Each structure stands twice: as structure tokens, then as C-alpha cells.
Amino acid sequence: MIRVLVVDDQEMVRMGFTLILDADPEMTVVGQAADGVEAIEIAKRERPDVVLLDIRMPRLDGLAALPRLTPLAKVIMVTTFDDEDYVDAALAGGASGFLLKDAGPDLLLAGIRAAARGDALISPSLTLDLLSRRADARPAGDDRVARLSEREQDVARLVAIGRTNQEIGAELFISLGTVKTHLANIQTHLGARNRVEIAAAMWESGAMNQPNG
């Protein structure tokens, strides 16, 4: 059973997410919070597996609450298209992924399952656009991506376009265990805490704009 905390200042949004999640036999909503302060209190008490975290909220917004929630659970930022300026801060705070508020039940459930198993889903309709913007502002002299092995770069490229571990294994004809080993090595080489930071590093390096192989 995946335990989820829903955090949003709009009651209708919280209720909608809760109805969707509680209808799934593999998930249960352990709490709802209207702001970051309440979210931290509930997370410490209930120890959810995944937190759905809104960005814009009163008292303590999602970005301010994020670094205090990531030690307690996987955090998925729930955002809208006009939140582009917040993405860099969310990445720095350790967010595991991003979902649109209107992503729909299937993507919402898939994102939560992915986060719970440490295989965070990157919403193609939102995050790839946001990450690709970072390619225009990559830091000079950062060659960490270039130091990855050829196979590690293959894996990292697929992470950067939102592939799951299973999809990466199938595409590269390697086992799930081998995928996980490559991901652990990639995180170490890049200094990345999660898949989103791997994706960000790939876009920032310009590697996603180069022909593969």
C-alpha cells in the first residue's frame, strides 16, 4: 500500500486527488494539507511514501517546504504551465518529479507509483520543455556528462526523456539490475540526487542536442 499526502491550498483539488487515489486498491491518502507548515507536521506524523506538493500556497509555499519534506518522503511537485520560473528552485530542493494539475488520473497514479519505487516519472508534456530551456544556460566548463561512459550516457539520455527503468532496460537490451547499477554510477558521477537532476544535467550539458552515437 502506497501512503500519499496531498498538499494543495485549494480544497477542491485536494478532494479530487484524494478521490482518485483512494479508488486505487494500492494507494491510500494518509492526510491532506493546505500549506507547507501543515504538510511538514503531517509528514512527520504519518510518514507517507509520496507527497503531492503544490508550489503556490499561503504561509509556507511548496518550494520552501520541499527541502524539509524530501528527507521524509518522495516529493512530486504539482504545477501548472505558468510555473516555469519555479522549476530550477524545485530541482535544487530535491523534487523527484513534476506533474500537471490537469494531467489526468492515469498519469497521476503512474507518477505516484514511479516515485514510490524510486523510479520517478517525468511528465513529458511539462518537464521536458522546462528542462530543455536549461540547455541554453548550461555552466561553462562543466564536463561531468562527458566523463560518463558510453553506456552511462545512453542510460542518462533515456532518463532525460522520461523513460522508466523498465523501458530503459528494454530499449538497451539490459537487465533491470544493470539499469539500476548504471543509474547509481551516473548519480555519483553527476552529483545528482535523483532522476530529475540527471535529466537536468543532461539538458544543461547540451548532450540532448547532440546526435546519439
Order of alpha helices (4+ residues) and beta strands (2+ residues): beta-alpha-beta-alpha-beta-alpha-beta-alpha-beta-alpha-alpha-alpha-alpha-alpha-alpha
